[in-house]
Amino acid sequence: MSSASDGQAGTGGPAGAVPGFELSLPGGGVFRVVPPEVGVPVIRLWLEHEWPMSVREGLELRDRLGWQSSPTDEMMFTTGHDLGGKDAYFIDLKGQLNSFHMGLASRIPKASAPPEAAVLVRQVYAQYVEVLTGLYGTGTTKHFQGRNGPQESTTWTLPSGASLTVGVLGRIIDVTVDSPAANRAAEAERRYLAEEAEFPTEPPPRPRTNR
């Protein structure tokens, strides 16, 4: 697999006005979705990075992309995608990057969202799945019926053990990159819970009391 890190610095720049990826809101403003040609190169930089990735390496990647950290948390970023506010962050565990999260659509109040926003997000989600399938093969797609409506996600796991999930819910679309260590821990927990369900631990007998 070719590395996405070659010649990709600066791909976190503004998406700009991309026809078909923006909606004018009734009360003013713009609802924007990051096009795959902008989002996928950024995703690849994080996903295809050599693992484990240290916090320092994560912050160096932030700088390469030209992103800005929050004044109160250097691991929470405002990207160049013009989505409004902080729209990406990573979580560290003992000095190593455990997972990376990035939004791909403007965050707007539900009351301000026209019906077309959810339709646009679904269309763009399908485009991301198509592009990423071309890169990583067929992913695992799951459907959920949550409290806030139907959800869908597709996950790809690389030979490195790192994984990528693209999820969509209503007008929200985002991506999560989980490190190999995070996936190993999740799999160990899954096996433990499965074993507990199959062979539940018997509670100790209650001591008898003389009456």
Secondary structure, DSSP 4 states (H G I P E B T S, - for coil): ---TTTT-TTTTS-----TTSEEE-TTSSEEEB--HHHHHHHHHHHHTS-SS-BHHHHHHHHHHHT-EE-SS-TTEEE-SS-SSS--EEEEEETTEEEEEEEE-B----GGG--HHHHHHHHHHHHHHHHHHHHHH---EEEEEEETTEEEEEEEEE-TTS-EEEEEEETTEEEEEEE-HHHHHHHHHHHHHHHHHHHSPPPPPPPPP---
